[in-house]
Amino acid sequence: MKTPNLLIVDDDAVTAEMTLEALRKEDYVITVVHSGSAAKEEARHRNFDLVLTDLRMPDTDGISVLEWFRKEQPDAIVVLMTAFGSSNSAIEAMRQGAFDYISKPFKIEELRKIVRKALSVRAVKTASLEEFEGEEFEMIIGRSNGMIEIYKVIGRVADSDAVVLIAGETGSGKELVARALHEKSVRRPHPFLAVNCSAFTETLLEAELFGHEKGAFTGAITARPGIFEAAGNGTVYLDEVSETSTAMQSKLLRVLQNREIKRIGSNQIIKIKSRIVASSNKDLKTMVVNGEFREDLYYRLNGITIHVPPLRDRREDLPELIHYFLKKYAAAGRKIQISEEAYKELLEYDWPGNIRQLEHVLQRALAIATVDTILPEHLNMEVVPTSAPSAFDFQEQITLDELEKRYIRYVYLKTGKNKVRASEILGIDRKTLYSKLAKYEIDGAD
């Protein structure tokens, strides 16, 4: 068997030497260069089996090196290396056909394992996608190993039509992963429509998903397409699919099997083209064993599963998340600092409510801090119960009127300001709803 020919591309001479040393004992022929242009020059004289390239270099970036090799030496396997990992760079690398993506500093054995695996398969075929126009979409924050693995999966399956199941605790960022799958695919120009399956009664959820004809039920004064139909060639995100009833699970199974729906009150079959992504904060496999979730639906959903780690298992991402939320919620021009004691508390806390809880804690701290330094007394780790919807910003004390106002506003906006549907969900007649909207001066109530 031919000795594998490897190329290491890294503008940092020390890192390049360390990478070389990590692989020197293996049976490889290794060439080291320090720029993208030098890599291309070497490749004009010989073919390489594997290219290990840094992502950020002065003359060109690793993505450009990857693109060049895919065109000039398509059989070469390319692995990206970087100390500046992000969701965009990892997803883009995998989308463009990189075999893998490794964050520096890496463990020597991890590098060796990736190289062996890459060389064992030798050829990876990844369909090229057209470049998306417009602003970059930094969907997910985090450079921990767990998050990097998620970026890799997104890059590999984003353009697939396969159903994806996203598993993770409440507040861990499952919807962000779903949006990333959509934004990094050719479906991006089309709608991303999300529905929280736990937020509706069974009847209303059916109407939300499948749509209805005029007169199909009380209050259906006009025909309305459901989410499956309205999404077109986009993505439908079924959040907390574990909360659906047995009857609804049967209907979802038929959708996945036949790729067709019927509006409520109609016998006309409508073919759907949307990609379906579902999520659950519960273990669906355990629910199947306990008879709480259909086994056949579980296997339909479980083709590709992405597990989103809880925040306590990705603590190395906390500094970046803290910086992001402070920047997001600080008033323009306000320079915010965190005292050493407050910062330590944030880093050491277990965050049972995950990223959603961290966001609300920092948002509240910024609101109550009278100086531009966040102190321990500004932090209230119980500011958001772990089961609370993100639309509510619960604090230590809240009046019933304020709670009612927030709930009505939440439902009203979630239904797209549809007063008929909002009144049905709230369990009040439309006259009462009009009165409440006026009382609480909820925007758009006219």
LOMINU-142264 format. One record per residue (C-alpha): residue number from 1; residue in one letter; x negated, y negated, z. Coordinates in pm, 1 decimal, m for minus. Layout:
% LOMINU-142264
  resi  resn        c1        c2        c3
   NUM     a         X         Y         Z
...
% end
This chain:
% LOMINU-142264
  resi  resn        c1        c2        c3
     1     m       0.0       0.0       0.0
     2     k    m130.2    m346.3     m90.6
     3     t    m260.7    m557.0     196.1
     4     p      m7.6    m839.0     258.5
     5     n    m124.4   m1181.8     144.5
     6     l     m25.5   m1454.9     395.3
     7     l     m42.7   m1833.8     371.1
     8     i     m41.9   m2056.7     680.7
     9     v      49.7   m2422.4     615.6
    10     d       9.7   m2663.3     909.0
    11     d    m133.0   m3015.4     921.2
    12     d    m236.8   m2959.9    1284.7
    13     a    m570.9   m2779.2    1261.8
    14     v    m552.2   m2651.0    1619.5
    15     t    m207.1   m2499.7    1571.6
    16     a    m310.9   m2351.2    1237.6
    17     e    m611.7   m2187.4    1403.0
    18     m    m393.9   m2049.5    1684.5
    19     t    m151.7   m1902.8    1430.5
    20     l    m443.9   m1748.5    1244.6
    21     e    m581.3   m1596.5    1566.2
    22     a    m240.7   m1451.4    1652.8
    23     l    m234.2   m1263.2    1321.8
    24     r    m606.4   m1198.0    1267.0
    25     k    m599.1    m847.8    1419.5
    26     e    m324.1    m738.8    1182.4
    27     d    m407.3    m595.8     842.4
    28     y    m341.5    m914.6     646.8
    29     v    m533.3   m1133.6     404.0
    30     i    m474.0   m1483.1     545.9
    31     t    m529.2   m1823.0     384.7
    32     v    m500.4   m2145.0     587.7
    33     v    m427.5   m2489.4     439.9
    34     h    m330.1   m2818.1     605.2
    35     s     m82.7   m2978.0     364.1
    36     g     205.6   m2894.3     137.3
    37     s      13.3   m3000.7    m171.3
    38     a    m275.5   m2772.4     m76.7
    39     a     m29.8   m2486.3     m32.1
    40     k     104.7   m2536.4    m383.6
    41     e    m249.1   m2553.4    m524.0
    42     e    m342.8   m2222.9    m357.0
    43     a     m23.4   m2063.3    m487.6
    44     r    m114.8   m2158.3    m843.9
    45     h    m410.6   m1918.5    m819.0
    46     r    m254.3   m1626.3    m629.7
    47     n      76.9   m1485.8    m520.6
    48     f     167.6   m1476.2    m152.5
    49     d     385.9   m1222.7      23.7
    50     l     461.1   m1446.2     321.9
    51     v     432.5   m1821.0     383.6
    52     l     431.8   m1961.7     739.1
    53     t     481.4   m2335.2     701.0
    54     d     514.2   m2623.2     945.2
    55     l     832.0   m2827.3     901.2
    56     r     687.6   m3176.8     945.7
    57     m     372.8   m3271.7     753.1
    58     p     248.6   m3606.2     624.6
    59     d     255.6   m3535.2     252.5
    60     t     564.8   m3316.2     229.0
    61     d     795.3   m3126.5     461.5
    62     g     841.1   m2755.4     508.3
    63     i    1178.0   m2756.0     331.8
    64     s    1005.7   m2889.0      18.6
    65     v     742.4   m2615.5      46.7
    66     l    1022.3   m2361.2      83.4
    67     e    1202.7   m2496.4    m224.0
    68     w     881.8   m2490.6    m429.4
    69     f     807.1   m2127.6    m343.3
    70     r    1165.3   m2020.6    m412.2
    71     k    1125.5   m2162.3    m761.0
    72     e     762.6   m2071.1    m839.9
    73     q     718.0   m1753.1    m633.1
    74     p    1072.0   m1630.2    m556.0
    75     d     947.2   m1302.4    m406.4
    76     a     750.6   m1483.7    m134.9
    77     i     913.2   m1480.6     208.9
    78     v     904.4   m1817.7     385.6
    79     v     920.3   m1873.4     762.1
    80     l     953.3   m2229.3     898.0
    81     m     768.6   m2339.1    1214.7
    82     t     828.1   m2662.9    1403.5
    83     a     796.3   m2835.6    1737.8
    84     f    1081.5   m3068.6    1640.6
    85     g    1371.8   m2827.2    1613.8
    86     s    1728.1   m2943.0    1559.1
    87     s    2053.7   m2791.7    1443.8
    88     n    2025.7   m2963.4    1104.5
    89     s    1671.3   m2848.9    1030.9
    90     a    1735.2   m2489.9    1138.7
    91     i    2062.4   m2462.0     947.9
    92     e    1912.3   m2630.5     640.7
    93     a    1612.9   m2396.5     649.3
    94     m    1833.0   m2086.9     656.7
    95     r    2072.2   m2234.8     400.4
    96     q    1784.2   m2294.8     159.2
    97     g    1670.1   m1934.5     192.1
    98     a    1409.4   m1926.1     469.9
    99     f    1370.3   m1580.6     623.1
   100     d    1345.7   m1721.2     973.3
   101     y    1285.4   m2032.6    1180.2
   102     i    1060.1   m2038.3    1484.3
   103     s    1013.2   m2314.4    1741.4
   104     k     666.3   m2415.4    1861.5
   105     p     510.8   m2338.6    2098.7
   106     f     595.3   m1978.9    2013.7
   107     k     497.8   m1657.9    2188.5
   108     i     228.5   m1464.9    2001.1
   109     e     421.9   m1138.8    2010.2
   110     e     734.6   m1316.8    1886.6
   111     l     541.3   m1449.5    1586.5
   112     r     392.6   m1107.4    1511.6
   113     k     736.2    m945.7    1533.5
   114     i     888.1   m1194.3    1288.0
   115     v     599.6   m1148.3    1043.0
   116     r     627.1    m768.4    1057.8
   117     k    1002.9    m783.3    1007.8
   118     a     969.3   m1026.8     716.7
   119     l     712.6    m814.6     540.6
   120     s     913.3    m495.9     595.1
   121     v    1207.0    m627.6     394.4
   122     r     987.0    m825.1     152.4
   123     a    1272.2    m974.6     m47.8
   124     v    1554.1   m1183.1      86.2
   125     k    1816.4   m1299.9    m157.8
   126     t    1998.7   m1614.4     m47.1
   127     a    2232.4   m1799.7    m278.2
   128     s    2131.2   m2159.4    m332.0
   129     l    2390.5   m2421.3    m250.4
   130     e    2424.0   m2762.1    m403.0
   131     e    2301.0   m3046.0    m185.8
   132     f    2574.2   m3225.2       2.7
   133     e    2596.3   m3598.6     m36.4
   134     g    2659.5   m3842.1     243.4
   135     e    2539.8   m3892.4     597.2
   136     e    2372.0   m3610.9     784.9
   137     f    2598.8   m3447.6    1038.7
   138     e    2413.1   m3365.4    1361.1
   139     m    2670.7   m3126.1    1496.3
   140     i    2507.6   m2944.9    1783.3
   141     i    2238.7   m3055.3    2024.1
   142     g    1980.6   m2816.1    2161.0
   143     r    1647.5   m2652.9    2082.7
   144     s    1662.7   m2356.6    2320.1
   145     n    1608.7   m2010.7    2176.6
   146     g    1978.0   m1931.2    2212.1
   147     m    2078.8   m2235.9    2010.2
   148     i    1814.2   m2175.2    1743.8
   149     e    1960.5   m1826.4    1692.9
   150     i    2304.5   m1982.4    1644.6
   151     y    2165.7   m2224.2    1383.3
   152     k    2017.5   m1929.6    1196.6
   153     v    2349.4   m1745.3    1186.7
   154     i    2531.8   m2060.2    1072.3
   155     g    2282.0   m2106.3     791.8
   156     r    2322.9   m1745.8     677.6
   157     v    2702.7   m1715.8     689.3
   158     a    2830.1   m2071.6     635.8
   159     d    2906.3   m2012.7     269.4
   160     s    3061.2   m1671.4     324.7
   161     d    3436.5   m1612.4     324.9
   162     a    3404.1   m1371.1     616.7
   163     v    3606.4   m1432.3     932.3
   164     v    3389.3   m1556.1    1220.4
   165     l    3464.3   m1509.9    1590.8
   166     i    3299.8   m1759.9    1827.2
   167     a    3275.8   m1640.1    2186.9
   168     g    3185.4   m1857.4    2483.0
   169     e    3302.7   m2017.1    2803.5
   170     t    3536.6   m2315.1    2812.6
   171     g    3350.7   m2635.9    2733.4
   172     s    3043.9   m2463.6    2587.0
   173     g    3085.5   m2613.5    2238.8
   174     k    3267.6   m2345.6    2039.1
   175     e    3452.7   m2597.4    1822.6
   176     l    3124.9   m2771.3    1736.2
   177     v    2992.7   m2439.3    1606.3
   178     a    3310.6   m2392.8    1401.9
   179     r    3274.5   m2743.0    1257.6
   180     a    2909.5   m2672.5    1176.1
   181     l    3012.3   m2362.5     979.3
   182     h    3249.5   m2583.4     780.7
   183     e    3020.9   m2886.0     737.1
   184     k    2727.9   m2675.0     616.6
   185     s    2930.3   m2485.6     358.3
   186     v    3071.3   m2563.4      14.8
   187     r    3406.9   m2603.8     191.3
   188     r    3291.5   m2935.3     336.8
   189     p    3492.9   m3157.7      97.1
   190     h    3810.4   m2977.6     206.6
   191     p    3998.9   m3004.6     540.0
   192     f    3884.0   m2859.4     870.3
   193     l    4206.3   m2799.8    1064.5
   194     a    4197.0   m2682.9    1425.6
   195     v    4477.5   m2558.8    1646.1
   196     n    4454.9   m2470.1    2014.0
   197     c    4662.2   m2153.7    2041.3
   198     s    4710.8   m2203.2    2415.7
   199     a    4865.5   m2549.6    2374.4
   200     f    5187.8   m2436.8    2204.4
   201     t    5479.4   m2210.4    2278.4
   202     e    5502.6   m1909.5    2047.3
   203     t    5774.9   m2071.7    1834.2
   204     l    5588.6   m2399.6    1797.2
   205     l    5259.7   m2221.6    1724.3
   206     e    5426.3   m2026.5    1444.5
   207     a    5560.5   m2350.9    1295.5
   208     e    5218.7   m2513.9    1334.0
   209     l    5037.5   m2231.1    1154.9
   210     f    5290.1   m2121.2     891.3
   211     g    5500.1   m2433.0     836.4
   212     h    5877.8   m2439.6     794.8
   213     e    6155.8   m2522.9     554.1
   214     k    6413.7   m2794.2     614.0
   215     g    6675.3   m2673.1     861.2
   216     a    6473.8   m2367.2     966.1
   217     f    6530.8   m2461.5    1331.5
   218     t    6669.2   m2747.0    1537.3
   219     g    6469.4   m3060.2    1464.7
   220     a    6330.7   m2936.9    1130.7
   221     i    6473.7   m3230.7     934.7
   222     t    6222.3   m3192.7     651.9
   223     a    6010.5   m2913.5     508.1
   224     r    5653.0   m2908.6     634.5
   225     p    5347.3   m2702.0     534.8
   226     g    5159.9   m2525.4     810.6
   227     i    4788.4   m2539.6     882.4
   228     f    4705.6   m2229.9     677.3
   229     e    4865.7   m2388.8     372.8
   230     a    4748.8   m2746.3     435.0
   231     a    4384.7   m2641.5     475.2
   232     g    4364.1   m2544.9     108.5
   233     n    4006.3   m2437.4      36.6
   234     g    3892.8   m2564.3     374.8
   235     t    3864.2   m2400.9     716.0
   236     v    4127.6   m2305.2     974.1
   237     y    3997.9   m2290.1    1331.4
   238     l    4207.8   m2084.8    1575.6
   239     d    4087.7   m2199.1    1916.1
   240     e    4150.0   m1961.9    2210.8
   241     v    4308.4   m1693.5    1991.0
   242     s    4311.7   m1471.3    2301.6
   243     e    4610.4   m1671.3    2429.2
   244     t    4844.0   m1565.3    2147.7
   245     s    5137.9   m1333.7    2210.5
   246     t    5155.3    m976.7    2079.5
   247     a    5409.0   m1086.0    1818.2
   248     m    5183.2   m1369.5    1699.3
   249     q    4886.2   m1133.1    1689.2
   250     s    5081.4    m910.5    1449.3
   251     k    5149.4   m1209.7    1223.6
   252     l    4784.0   m1318.1    1230.2
   253     l    4679.4    m963.2    1141.1
   254     r    4898.5    m974.8     829.6
   255     v    4743.4   m1307.3     732.7
   256     l    4393.2   m1162.9     757.6
   257     q    4487.2    m844.0     572.5
   258     n    4695.8    m989.0     291.0
   259     r    4572.6   m1349.4     275.4
   260     e    4931.4   m1470.8     244.2
   261     i    5198.1   m1640.9     454.3
   262     k    5565.6   m1732.4     453.1
   263     r    5701.7   m2057.6     590.0
   264     i    5964.3   m2022.2     861.2
   265     g    6302.5   m2008.7     689.2
   266     s    6159.7   m1904.1     353.0
   267     n    6100.3   m1574.6     170.1
   268     q    5849.1   m1725.6     m70.6
   269     i    5501.1   m1580.8     m39.0
   270     i    5218.8   m1836.5     m35.5
   271     k    4863.2   m1723.1     m98.6
   272     i    4605.3   m1891.3     123.9
   273     k    4247.4   m1977.3      31.5
   274     s    4114.7   m2113.5     360.1
   275     r    3835.1   m1959.1     562.9
   276     i    3943.2   m1849.6     911.2
   277     v    3729.1   m1904.4    1220.1
   278     a    3857.2   m1804.2    1564.2
   279     s    3728.9   m1851.2    1918.0
   280     s    3790.3   m1709.2    2262.3
   281     n    3669.6   m1784.3    2613.8
   282     k    3773.3   m1433.7    2717.6
   283     d    3618.6   m1096.6    2634.2
   284     l    3848.6    m969.7    2360.6
   285     k    3703.9    m618.7    2381.3
   286     t    3805.1    m596.8    2748.5
   287     m    4146.2    m735.4    2659.6
   288     v    4185.9    m457.8    2401.0
   289     v    4099.9    m194.8    2661.7
   290     n    4354.2    m349.7    2899.8
   291     g    4623.2    m353.7    2630.7
   292     e    4630.5    m734.9    2619.8
   293     f    4503.8    m780.6    2263.3
   294     r    4564.5    m581.8    1946.5
   295     e    4272.0    m355.7    1860.9
   296     d    4323.0    m386.7    1484.5
   297     l    4324.1    m766.2    1505.5
   298     y    4012.2    m758.5    1721.4
   299     y    3821.7    m562.7    1458.0
   300     r    3945.4    m798.7    1186.3
   301     l    3814.9   m1097.8    1382.9
   302     n    3493.2    m935.7    1500.2
   303     g    3315.4    m901.5    1165.6
   304     i    3069.4   m1181.7    1246.4
   305     t    3047.3   m1293.3    1609.8
   306     i    2858.0   m1595.1    1738.5
   307     h    2801.0   m1607.3    2113.7
   308     v    2762.5   m1961.6    2247.7
   309     p    2556.9   m1954.9    2570.2
   310     p    2680.1   m2141.9    2879.0
   311     l    2488.3   m2455.2    2970.6
   312     r    2332.2   m2286.7    3276.8
   313     d    2156.5   m2044.6    3039.4
   314     r    2011.8   m2320.1    2821.9
   315     r    1880.9   m2563.7    3081.9
   316     e    1595.2   m2670.5    2857.0
   317     d    1857.6   m2848.8    2645.1
   318     l    1978.4   m3062.4    2937.2
   319     p    1734.6   m3355.1    2891.3
   320     e    1835.9   m3398.1    2527.6
   321     l    2207.4   m3365.8    2609.7
   322     i    2180.7   m3618.0    2893.9
   323     h    2003.9   m3866.5    2667.5
   324     y    2265.1   m3815.2    2394.7
   325     f    2567.8   m3876.2    2619.7
   326     l    2413.5   m4179.3    2789.0
   327     k    2341.9   m4330.1    2448.6
   328     k    2691.3   m4240.5    2328.5
   329     y    2880.1   m4400.0    2618.4
   330     a    2655.6   m4689.8    2721.5
   331     a    2780.6   m5028.4    2610.1
   332     a    2594.3   m5186.0    2320.9
   333     g    2269.1   m5340.9    2440.0
   334     r    2291.8   m5185.0    2786.3
   335     k    1967.6   m5014.0    2885.9
   336     i    2038.4   m4727.4    3123.1
   337     q    1795.9   m4549.8    3353.1
   338     i    1846.4   m4249.1    3580.7
   339     s    1688.4   m4234.5    3923.0
   340     e    1460.3   m3938.6    3990.0
   341     e    1702.7   m3799.0    4249.2
   342     a    2004.9   m3823.8    4016.1
   343     y    1813.6   m3669.7    3726.7
   344     k    1705.1   m3379.7    3946.9
   345     e    2066.1   m3317.2    4049.5
   346     l    2174.2   m3306.5    3685.2
   347     l    1898.4   m3060.9    3594.9
   348     e    1956.8   m2828.3    3890.6
   349     y    2337.8   m2812.7    3882.5
   350     d    2496.2   m2494.7    3737.2
   351     w    2757.3   m2675.7    3523.2
   352     p    3051.3   m2432.0    3544.1
   353     g    3241.7   m2661.6    3307.1
   354     n    2949.3   m2657.5    3063.1
   355     i    2881.8   m2941.6    2816.3
   356     r    3232.4   m3081.7    2849.1
   357     q    3178.8   m3128.5    3223.8
   358     l    2835.3   m3286.2    3173.1
   359     e    2984.2   m3531.5    2923.8
   360     h    3260.2   m3640.6    3161.6
   361     v    3024.5   m3669.3    3459.1
   362     l    2793.1   m3901.9    3266.4
   363     q    3081.0   m4098.8    3115.2
   364     r    3220.8   m4159.7    3463.6
   365     a    2877.6   m4245.4    3607.0
   366     l    2827.9   m4512.7    3341.4
   367     a    3172.0   m4655.7    3414.6
   368     i    3123.7   m4694.9    3789.7
   369     a    2754.4   m4786.3    3804.6
   370     t    2729.5   m5159.3    3881.0
   371     v    2359.1   m5164.0    3799.5
   372     d    2177.8   m5020.9    3501.3
   373     t    2040.8   m4728.3    3698.6
   374     i    2245.6   m4414.6    3762.7
   375     l    2205.5   m4305.4    4124.2
   376     p    2313.3   m3981.7    4297.5
   377     e    2621.6   m4154.1    4439.9
   378     h    2742.7   m4221.3    4085.6
   379     l    2754.4   m3849.8    4007.9
   380     n    3061.8   m3643.2    4085.1
   381     m    3009.3   m3290.9    3956.6
   382     e    3374.1   m3201.8    4019.0
   383     v    3501.4   m3483.7    3797.9
   384     v    3646.3   m3236.7    3546.0
   385     p    3802.4   m2902.3    3646.3
   386     t    3660.9   m2627.4    3423.8
   387     s    4004.1   m2549.9    3279.8
   388     a    4104.0   m2909.6    3205.5
   389     p    4158.1   m3013.1    2842.7
   390     s    3896.9   m3252.5    2712.9
   391     a    4167.0   m3511.4    2639.0
   392     f    4199.5   m3577.6    3014.0
   393     d    3944.2   m3763.6    3219.7
   394     f    4037.4   m3652.6    3572.9
   395     q    3889.5   m3840.8    3863.7
   396     e    3918.1   m3790.1    4238.4
   397     q    4260.4   m3953.6    4266.9
   398     i    4528.9   m4000.4    4005.5
   399     t    4893.4   m4108.8    4029.6
   400     l    5176.1   m3899.4    3885.8
   401     d    5263.3   m4184.5    3648.1
   402     e    4907.8   m4192.6    3517.0
   403     l    4905.0   m3815.0    3474.9
   404     e    5236.7   m3825.8    3288.4
   405     k    5109.9   m4108.2    3067.2
   406     r    4795.5   m3914.8    2974.2
   407     y    4986.7   m3593.8    2904.4
   408     i    5247.8   m3765.9    2686.7
   409     r    4976.9   m3952.8    2497.4
   410     y    4779.2   m3627.4    2450.6
   411     v    5079.9   m3436.3    2309.7
   412     y    5195.0   m3732.0    2098.1
   413     l    4857.3   m3773.4    1928.5
   414     k    4800.5   m3398.2    1893.9
   415     t    5127.5   m3367.5    1699.9
   416     g    5020.7   m3645.2    1464.9
   417     k    5268.5   m3887.5    1625.7
   418     n    5554.2   m3658.9    1521.2
   419     k    5823.7   m3756.0    1770.9
   420     v    6040.8   m3452.5    1697.5
   421     r    5765.8   m3203.7    1767.5
   422     a    5626.2   m3404.2    2059.0
   423     s    5964.9   m3414.7    2232.5
   424     e    6005.3   m3037.7    2180.8
   425     i    5666.1   m2965.5    2336.8
   426     l    5730.3   m3203.6    2626.3
   427     g    6078.3   m3060.9    2685.7
   428     i    6253.7   m3398.8    2667.1
   429     d    6494.5   m3550.0    2417.3
   430     r    6376.5   m3808.2    2165.9
   431     k    6551.3   m4094.1    2343.9
   432     t    6355.2   m4018.8    2660.2
   433     l    6035.0   m3987.6    2458.0
   434     y    6091.1   m4332.4    2301.0
   435     s    6146.9   m4473.0    2648.7
   436     k    5825.9   m4316.1    2783.4
   437     l    5618.6   m4431.4    2485.1
   438     a    5740.7   m4787.5    2536.8
   439     k    5694.2   m4771.1    2914.7
   440     y    5333.5   m4659.2    2887.9
   441     e    5256.3   m4877.6    2581.8
   442     i    5118.9   m4580.0    2393.7
   443     d    4966.2   m4691.1    2064.7
   444     g    5167.2   m4619.0    1753.2
   445     a    5495.5   m4575.3    1937.4
   446     d    5682.1   m4822.5    1717.9
% end
